[in-house]
Amino acid sequence: MNAITKIEKFIFESAAWKLVLVIALLTIFKTGVWYIPNLGASQAIAQNPFTNPFPDPNAHYLFWSWLGPFLAWLIGATGKWQFFAFHLFFSVAFTLLFIRVVFNSLPNDLARSSLVLFSALPVSATAYFWVSSDSITLFLMLLALAFPGSLAFALIIGIFLGMQHFEQGFFAAAGLLFAIAISHKQNYVLRYSWKFCLALLIGIIAGKFFLFGLFNHYSIDVNSGRMHWLREHIHLLLNHFFFHFHYIIWSVLGLGWLVALRFTDWGSKSVPFFLTLAGLCLLLPISGDQTRVLAIITFPLVAAYWLINQDFLEKLTRREISLLFTAWALMPWGWVWGGAPKWSAFPYDVAYILHRIFGWFNVPADPALWPF
């Protein structure tokens, strides 16, 4: 237990930058930094975001995540490395914004507790393991959550979210609205009001309709996107879930399930959270990237009820946070794609760098799928 005591002292008494640095280094080591295998397809959109480059109808869903490629085109980040760096920027911005929000919104000890909880959740590293459009989606979600008092700002960010990833934004905002509305009836006051959640949801829907109008204006031929892809792959997805549901469900929150168990101590006040979480988990059988999808759409819910909820954080002891941090530091990266557990991309990062410098290792000509 002496080791845990030292870890506790480090978490709560060291300089904040040291804690952030250690967590960042552990995250890179545990997770690595890679890119989503279809990033090249999104890059093709960025070459000309006013033309659908995909003859394959099963790829049209990528075109509906239009905002990111458009912004990359706007600033000229259309080359392979520029496009990757553009999305990596948003991954880092997401992390830095979270650090800023918790340290500005919470007392110092609670901000550190929140940072440890955040680090233990798969969502904190998903945008590094798969640098992708999710990097922008998560940044926009957190940017809206950073200003809970502005309905107009929530509406505007919602529009951007609807243009970036309508489905993820819709379920995330609808889930938060559902939970907050029940908590409001229980007189359990949280940082976010149901009006804020509604404004965000309306903005997301408006963003989708904006894309409809935009595509129609430029005569862009694109099908229903993710609904079309789902119809074509539903049997495969159900098969993945049926045979691998144990690990899939665990990967949604990872060690966060221990935090969820602790949250049950709030009795009836925790019911809105768990009802919403259970509802969102119903999407698991029809998701291809199970951990990625659920980690993202549950993020606003987890942020509102755990990460930026002072009432909850105040009741977590230093020892509990230290044990969670220790368990997270020791456990390997747990993430599921297509029902199959994946592992850290860090060794592949090192191998790729050594290959480029010294010619070591046999790296595929197209390394997109190499770590997976």
N, C-alpha and C positions, 0 to 999 in steps of 0.2 A: 504493500500500500504506500510505501515511501515514494515509489516512482510516480504513483498517481498524484500524490501531494505535490511533487515537483512540477508535474504537468499542469496541475491546477494553478500553481503559483505563476507559471509561465503564461497561461492563458489570461489570467486576470490582473497580473501585476507587471508584466513586461511592457515595453513600449508598444503601442498599437501597431506601428509599422513592422515590428518584429513578428508579431502574431500573423499579420497579413502576409508577410514574406514567407513564413514557414508553411502556411496553408497553401499559398500559391505553388511553392516548390513541391509539396506533397501531392498536390493535384496534378501537376505536370508529370511527376514520376508515376503516380497511380493510374493516370488516364491517358496521358500523351496528347499530342495535337495532330489531328488528321482532318480530312475533309470528306464530306458526304460523297459516296461514289457517283452520284449524278450531278455533281457540281459543274462538270463540263457541259451538260445539257442546259443548265441555267445560264452558263456563260454564252451559249449560242443565242439565247434570247437577248442578252445584253448587246450583241452585235447590231441588232436592229429590233427594239422592243415593239415595233409597230407591224411586225410580220411574224406569223407563227412558223417556226423553223422545223416543226415535227410532222413528218408524214405519218408516223405511227400514232394512231388515236389513243393508245395507252400512255403516251407521253404528254398529252395535252394538259394534264393536271398541273404540270410544272409551269405552264404559261399563266395559270391563275395566280401564282405567286409572283405577280408582275412588278410590284413596287421595287424590290431589290435590284433586279436586272435593269430597270429603268434608271434608278439612281446611279448604278455603275456606269451605264451608257452616258448619263448626263455629265459625269466627271471624267469620263474617258478611261475608267478602270475595266477595260474589256479584255485585256490579255490574261493568260492563264494565272500568272503570279499576282498581277494587279487585282484580279477578280477574287482570288483567295484572300489577299491582304485586306481587301475591302470588307469582306465578311468577318475576318479575324478581328478587325478593328471593332466591330459591333459586339463580338464575343467579349473582348476586353472591356469595352464600354459598359456592357451589362454587369460585369463583375464590379467594376469601379463605381458604377452608379448605386449598386446594392450597398457597398461599403459606405458610401456617402449618405445614403438614405438612413441606414440604421444608426450611424454615429451622430447624425443630426437630429434624429427623431427620438432616440432612446438614451437613458443614462449610460455611462461608459460600460459598467459591468454587463448590463442587459444587451448592449450593442455587441459585446464580445460573445455573449451566449448565442445571440442571433446569428452571428457570423459562423460559429461552430455548427449550429443546426443547419444552416444553409449549405455549408461545405459537405455535410454528411448526406445531403439529398442528391440524387442523380441529376436533378435539373441544373445544379451549379456547374457541372463539368460537361454536360451534354453538348453545349455549344463549342467546346474545344475538341471533344472526341470526334464530333462531326461538325466541323466548321461549315456552315450552310445558311440557307435562308432563315433557319431557326435562330441564328444569332441576331438577326434584325427583329424577328417576332418577339423574342424574349426581352430585348432592349425596349421595344415599344410597350410591351405589357408593363414592365417595371417603370418606365417613364410616366405612364398614366397613374400607376399606384403611388408615385412619388409626390403627386399633387392631388391629394384627396378632396381638397376644398373647391376645386375648379371644375364645374360641370362642363363648361365650354371647352376646356382643355381635354377633358376625357372624351368629349364628342369628336374633337379633331384627331386625337390619337387613335380613337376607334376607327375613323375613316381610313387612316393609314394602315391599321391592322387588317381591315377588311380587304384592302388592296394587296396586302402582303401574304396573309394566309387566313382566309375567311373561316374555314372550318375550325381551326385551332382557336382563333379569336372568339368565334361564336360560342363554342362550348365552354371556354374558359370564363367568358363574361356572363353567360347564362347561368353557369354553375355558381359563380360568386353572387349573382343577383338572387338566386334561389336561397342560398344559405343566409345571406345578409337579411333578406326579407323575414325569414323565420326568426333569426336572432333579434331582429327589431321587435317582433311581437313578444319575444321573451324579455324585452327590456335589457338585453345584453348589448351594451354599447361597444362598437368597434370603431376603428379608424375610418372605415368607409361606410357611407350611407347607401340605402337602396337607390336613391336618386343618382348617385355617382355611377353605380353599376349599370343602371338603366341607360344613362347617357352614353356610357362606353359601348353598350350592346347596340344601341340605335346607330352609333357611329360606325360600328363594324358592318351592320347591314347596309348602311348608306354607302360604305366603301365598296361593297360587292356590287351594288346597283350602279355605282360610278364606273366600275370595270365593264359591266354589261353595255353601258352607253358608249364607253371608249372603244370597245371592240367593235361595236356596231358602226360607230363613226368612221373608223379606219378599215371597215370591211374585213376584219380579222376572223378567219374561220377557225373556231375552237369549239370543241364539244363540252359536255357538262363537267369534264375534268375528273375530279376525284370520285364522283358518283359513277362515271363510266368505268374508271379503273377498278372500283370496288365490285361492280357487277361482273367484270371479267375475272376477278381473282377471289371471289368470296369463298369458294370451296377450299382453296389453298389456305386462306387465312383462318378459317374455322378449324382446319386440320392442325395448323400450327398451334392454335390455342388449346385444343383438346389434349394434345400429347405433351405440351410443355407448360401448362398453366401454373404449376407450382413456382417455377423460377420467374415466369412472366409477372405474376402478381407480386412476388417479392421485389422484383426490380423496379416497380413503380415508385416506391419510396425508399427501398433499401433499408438502411438503419433507421430511417424515418418512421418505420413501423413501431419501433420502440418508443419514439416520441408520441406516436398516435396512441399507444397503450397508456402512456402517462397522461395524455389529454383526456382520456376517459374519466379521470378524477374530477372533471368539471361537471359530471352528471348530465342533466338535461341541457346545459349550455353547450355541450359538445355535440348534441344530436344533429343540429343543422350541418355541421362540418362532415360528420360521418355519413349522413344521408346523401349529401352532395358527392362526396368521395365515392360512395358505392354506385351512385348513378353514373358518374363519369367512367368508372371502371367497366361499365357495360360496353364501352367502346373497344375494350381490349380484344374481343374475338374478331373484330373487323378492322384491326389495325395491323399494318405490316411491320412497322417499326414500333414495337409495343412500348418499350421504355421511353423512347424519344417522345412519342405522341402524348402519353399519359403524364410524363414528367412536366411537359410544357402546359397542357391544359389544366393541370391541377396547381400550377405555380401561383396564380392569383389567390386561390383558396388557401393554400398553405401559407402564403405571405400574410394574408389578412388575419388568419386565426393563430398562426404560430410565430412567424418571423418578425412581424411588426406589431404584435399584440403584447403590450406591456403587462397586461393582467396575467397572461400565461407565462411570460418570461420571468416575472418576479417570483413565481412559485417553483421555478426550477433551481435546484441547489447547485453550488459550484462543483460539488462532487459528481453530480449527475452529468453535468456538461463535460467534465474532465474525462469521465468514463466513456461517454459518447465519442469524444475526440480521439481517445486512445483506440477504441474499437474501429473507428473510421480509418485511422492511420495504419492499422494492422491489416485490415481486410482488403482483398484485391478488388479491382473495379468490377462491378456487376452490372451488366447491360445486355439487353436482348434485342436482336434483330432477326425477324423471320422465325421467331420462336427459339432461336439458338443463342446460348450465352456467348458473349464476346469478351475480349481481354484487352489489356492496356495496349495502346498504340505506341507507347514510349520506346520500346526496343526497336520498333520499325523506324521511328524518328532518328534514333541514333545510327541505325544501319544505313539509312538513306543519306545522312550527312557524311558518314564515313565513305560511302560509295561515291558521292560527288567529289570528295576531297582526295581520297586515296585509291578509288576504284575497287574497294572491298565489297563483298557480298554481291549476290546476283539479284538485282532489282528489276522487276518487270518493266518493259517499255512504258506501259500504262499502269502505274502503281496504285490506282484508285482502290482496288479491291485487295491489295496485297495484305494488309493487316487482318482482313476479315475472312 
